[in-house]
Amino acid sequence: MTGDRDVATVVETVNLISKKWHPAIIQTLLESGPLRFSELKTSLDGVSGKVLTDSLEDLVESGLVHREVVSESPKRVEYELTPHGHDLQEAIEALATWGDRHLRSDGPPTVLVVDDDPRLAEMHASWLADRYDVQTAYSGRAALELLTDDVDVLVLDRRMPGMSGEDVLEKLKILDVDPGVVMLTAVEPTFDVVEMPIDDYVVKPGLKNEVIETVAAVLERTSLDDPVREYLALAAKRSLLRAETPAVSREDNASYATLVDRLEQLETDLDDPVTAAETAAEGQTVTELLTTDG
């Protein structure tokens, strides 16, 4: 019976800190002390406001974090670890040590940033460099030389002289590689994006947080089963087209109708596509898209 109790305690403890951002929040508060919401969000690159709010509510409810209103006008709230939260320091350090030993042998994921403007390519690469192994290419042909199975996410400009981003996409099957693809471009999207083999589309000038969050979400999706990954990509395209095209043109467009029909089919075929998406994207922008009205 003692063994059963120990197992139950371990499971309960792991559940408290197993969600994606919980350990990062605890570690940040361990290192920095009390922080306001905005300070926490700045410290945690890639977390969305919604996910941070939900995560802090979970940690407050579990007794690991204390929320204190330090000023009513203007309202300021600070978050700090409770004594129970501080007691997790040794456990988190042990987990970090184990991760350094056993999880870093393959190195960080690889992101290939492709843009014919070297300044933009280097800027976008610098935004991602602290999280990924980032490579850059300044043309479509240079990108093809770097595209191997080691590339996890391709951040691709659409309009480039010589070989365009769309030309690069056509070569992916020939190269037999399947990275996650983020089209980062100044070209306003039209219904032709429905047929593009991409996971997401960001219109320049993409903000730093938008690019970071999109790459992180697409990276998560590359490990999913094909139907869920397809569902997420189509949901992103649907939201993009809703934002960028008038409703009357969507009603009369065959490509958009095909997209919506395929989404409905996937919703029927998959047991719970929204839950699968939330598990993968952990509250990223695309997850929010999935819960909006059709």
ChimeraX attribute file (.defattr): number of C-alpha atoms within 10 A of each C-alpha:
attribute: neighborCount
match mode: 1-to-1
recipient: residues
	/A:1	6
	/A:2	7
	/A:3	8
	/A:4	9
	/A:5	10
	/A:6	11
	/A:7	12
	/A:8	12
	/A:9	12
	/A:10	11
	/A:11	12
	/A:12	12
	/A:13	11
	/A:14	11
	/A:15	10
	/A:16	15
	/A:17	21
	/A:18	12
	/A:19	14
	/A:20	16
	/A:21	18
	/A:22	17
	/A:23	15
	/A:24	16
	/A:25	24
	/A:26	24
	/A:27	19
	/A:28	18
	/A:29	20
	/A:30	17
	/A:31	10
	/A:32	12
	/A:33	13
	/A:34	20
	/A:35	18
	/A:36	16
	/A:37	17
	/A:38	12
	/A:39	11
	/A:40	20
	/A:41	17
	/A:42	11
	/A:43	16
	/A:44	15
	/A:45	16
	/A:46	20
	/A:47	22
	/A:48	17
	/A:49	14
	/A:50	12
	/A:51	16
	/A:52	19
	/A:53	13
	/A:54	13
	/A:55	18
	/A:56	21
	/A:57	15
	/A:58	17
	/A:59	20
	/A:60	18
	/A:61	11
	/A:62	14
	/A:63	15
	/A:64	21
	/A:65	24
	/A:66	19
	/A:67	18
	/A:68	13
	/A:69	11
	/A:70	12
	/A:71	10
	/A:72	8
	/A:73	6
	/A:74	7
	/A:75	8
	/A:76	12
	/A:77	16
	/A:78	18
	/A:79	20
	/A:80	23
	/A:81	25
	/A:82	14
	/A:83	12
	/A:84	12
	/A:85	20
	/A:86	16
	/A:87	13
	/A:88	18
	/A:89	15
	/A:90	10
	/A:91	10
	/A:92	16
	/A:93	12
	/A:94	12
	/A:95	12
	/A:96	13
	/A:97	12
	/A:98	12
	/A:99	12
	/A:100	11
	/A:101	10
	/A:102	10
	/A:103	12
	/A:104	10
	/A:105	9
	/A:106	7
	/A:107	9
	/A:108	14
	/A:109	14
	/A:110	20
	/A:111	26
	/A:112	24
	/A:113	25
	/A:114	29
	/A:115	26
	/A:116	18
	/A:117	13
	/A:118	14
	/A:119	11
	/A:120	16
	/A:121	21
	/A:122	20
	/A:123	13
	/A:124	23
	/A:125	21
	/A:126	13
	/A:127	16
	/A:128	20
	/A:129	15
	/A:130	11
	/A:131	16
	/A:132	18
	/A:133	16
	/A:134	21
	/A:135	18
	/A:136	20
	/A:137	21
	/A:138	19
	/A:139	22
	/A:140	25
	/A:141	15
	/A:142	13
	/A:143	22
	/A:144	15
	/A:145	9
	/A:146	14
	/A:147	20
	/A:148	15
	/A:149	12
	/A:150	14
	/A:151	19
	/A:152	25
	/A:153	24
	/A:154	28
	/A:155	28
	/A:156	30
	/A:157	29
	/A:158	23
	/A:159	18
	/A:160	19
	/A:161	10
	/A:162	10
	/A:163	15
	/A:164	18
	/A:165	24
	/A:166	17
	/A:167	15
	/A:168	19
	/A:169	19
	/A:170	12
	/A:171	13
	/A:172	16
	/A:173	10
	/A:174	8
	/A:175	12
	/A:176	11
	/A:177	15
	/A:178	18
	/A:179	24
	/A:180	25
	/A:181	25
	/A:182	23
	/A:183	24
	/A:184	25
	/A:185	21
	/A:186	14
	/A:187	13
	/A:188	11
	/A:189	18
	/A:190	11
	/A:191	20
	/A:192	9
	/A:193	19
	/A:194	18
	/A:195	12
	/A:196	15
	/A:197	18
	/A:198	22
	/A:199	28
	/A:200	25
	/A:201	23
	/A:202	22
	/A:203	16
	/A:204	14
	/A:205	11
	/A:206	14
	/A:207	11
	/A:208	16
	/A:209	15
	/A:210	14
	/A:211	23
	/A:212	18
	/A:213	19
	/A:214	23
	/A:215	24
	/A:216	19
	/A:217	25
	/A:218	27
	/A:219	24
	/A:220	18
	/A:221	22
	/A:222	19
	/A:223	13
	/A:224	14
	/A:225	10
	/A:226	11
	/A:227	14
	/A:228	22
	/A:229	22
	/A:230	19
	/A:231	24
	/A:232	28
	/A:233	23
	/A:234	23
	/A:235	23
	/A:236	22
	/A:237	25
	/A:238	22
	/A:239	15
	/A:240	20
	/A:241	19
	/A:242	12
	/A:243	11
	/A:244	13
	/A:245	14
	/A:246	10
	/A:247	11
	/A:248	8
	/A:249	11
	/A:250	15
	/A:251	10
	/A:252	10
	/A:253	11
	/A:254	12
	/A:255	15
	/A:256	21
	/A:257	13
	/A:258	12
	/A:259	18
	/A:260	16
	/A:261	12
	/A:262	15
	/A:263	21
	/A:264	13
	/A:265	12
	/A:266	17
	/A:267	16
	/A:268	11
	/A:269	11
	/A:270	13
	/A:271	10
	/A:272	12
	/A:273	20
	/A:274	19
	/A:275	13
	/A:276	19
	/A:277	24
	/A:278	15
	/A:279	15
	/A:280	23
	/A:281	23
	/A:282	21
	/A:283	21
	/A:284	22
	/A:285	17
	/A:286	23
	/A:287	22
	/A:288	16
	/A:289	18
	/A:290	21
	/A:291	10
	/A:292	8
	/A:293	5
	/A:294	11
